[in-house]
């Protein structure tokens, strides 16, 4: 687990910084939802 | 009615000099104008421009009267701190989900339903601008009768309005649609990786912009 910085944004424009615990690989999507080939320009 | 002429749209009074000018006519016009303004198709619910950097921007969706709209759209552009040489991906999850499996997979062709949930995942280009100095814009459309879709405007790669869609689910293994009244947050984050795979999270910088609209 790791601690990351989260910014809570509300509809009225107010913002609040918080820390939250996430999985170490929280930023890694699963294989089947990988990047779209059409987005690479290749 | 006492005015000789009426406007073509709402039928508001248009007086000529010989017409009597009556309070009732003015009040009637104001009622029509008020009703028309309140029934307008697009209602801006909020505008947010972030003032601090972070790894996740959590947009609070509570308080939205979902019954008042047939759709709620979130248009946004992100700024990030990764080097321009990196491909950066941005992801959207929901309800504070943080696991790597808490994405909702895209809808392409007949793959109409997300097998996972609660968020989406899409490519945005390496610097999140459109090659012309303008931010790459994205829009999430949440339909109140079920389903959602994500569009991106990525002109640097000649990709306009690439769409991903799916259904918000209550959890990753459930086929039950998530009631919108239970949608508390949309959570935005970015990651990058050279070549294949994403290797590192990316800080979102101050200046990320969000506009939230209700569509009647």
Interface residues (C-beta under 8 A of the other chain):
Chain A: X4 X5 X6 X7 X8 X9 X10 X11 X12 X13 X15 X17 X20 X21 X22 X23 X25 X26 X27 X28 X29 X30 X32 X33 X35 X36 X38 X39 X40 X41
Chain B: X45 X46 X47 X48 X50 X51 X52 X53 X54 X55 X56 X57 X58 X59 X60 X63 X64 X87 X89 X91 X96 X98 X99 X100 X101 X103 X104 X105 X106 X115 X116 X121 X122 X123 X124 X125 X154 X156 X157 X158 X159 X162 X187 X189 X190 X191 X197 X198 X200 X201 X202 X204 X210 X212
